[in-house]
Amino acid sequence: SFVNLGVRWTHVWSYLLFSGRLIVSSLARGERLRIGYVSADFVNHPTADLMQSALLLHDQTSFEIFLYSISRDDTSMYRQVLQREIKNFKALPNKLSDKKCAEVIHPSLQQCFQ
């Protein structure tokens, strides 16, 4: 359910936030800023409709984008396009604990958004 996904994301976010893992370091010249988006809405959902073009329009010379899906694969067009176009698309299965999800997310990122 959406309520359970929201509670789950809150737990994952807490692990990331309170572990001190979301600290922005200075970038070396030419290095891209790594940004992650965590959502249960990379599926056939109004949020996916609104976000898809914004996610695909990041300047790839300046930013490296990571998408973390905490919902099932509904095989929708939104999901297929994001998986195809965003090299760093990861599905976090429900069987992973909240702490394990945070451990999967944190090594790649300098910024993470819910």
N, C-alpha and C positions, 0 to 999 in steps of 0.2 A: 504494500500500500504506500501511498505518497507520504503518509505520516511516518511510517517506519523508515523510509528512505531519508526523510528529513532528520530524524533522530540519528540515524546511522551517520549521515554526513556531519552532523554536529560533533559526534564522537571522533571521527577521523580528523576533522578540522582542529579539535582540541589537542590531539596528539601532535599535530604539526605545529600549532601555535605555541603551545607551552613547552615544547622540546627545544625551542630556539632555532628550529631548522629553516625558518623562512626569513633569513637575514639577507638583505641585498648586499652583495659584495660589489666592489667597483669592477667595471668591465675593462678588459684589455682592448686596445685599439683593434677594431674590426670584429670583436667578439659580439655575438648576438645575445640579446636579453632572452632568457628562457622563461616563458610564461605558461602556466598550466590552468586549465579550466576543468573543474569537477562538477558533474551534473548528472542527474537522473533523467534529463530531458533531451538527450541525444537520440531521440526516437520520434515517432509520429506524434508531435506535441506542439502547441502554439509557440512555446519558447524556442524550439528548434527552428521553426519557421522564421522567427525574428532574429535569431543569433547566427544562423548558418552563413549568411553573406558577410557578416562582421568577422566571423572566425576565418573565413577564406580570404579576406582582404588585408590581413596583416602584411606588412612589408617584410618579405622573407629574407631580405638582406640585413635587417635590423633585429628581427624577432624570430625565435624558434618556439613554435606553439606545440603544446602537449594537451591532449584531451583525455580525460579520465571519466569513463562512463560507469555509473553505479546502478545501472538498470539493465534489464534483459535486452537482448538483441531482438527487436521486432521486425527486422528486415525491411524497414521502411526506406523510402528514397532518401530521407534526411540522413539516416544512419549510414546508408551505403555511400553517399557522397562524402560525408565527413571521414569515414574510414578510408576511402580511396584518396582523398585530397590532403588529409593531414597525416603526415608520415608517422607522427608520434601519437596515434590513437590507441588507447589501452582500455580494455574492458576489465573492470574489477569485479570478479564474481562474488556472489553473496556468501559463498563458503569461506571467503577470506575474513579474518577478524578485522575490526576497525583499526587496531594497531598495525596489522600487516598491510592494510591498504595505505596507511600513512607512510609506512616504510617503503612501499613501492613508489609512492609519489615523490617523496622528498629529495632523493639524490639528483633528480634532473632539473630542479627548479630554482629560480631566484625569486619569482613571484607566483602566487597561486590565488585564484579567484573562485568563489562559489557562485 
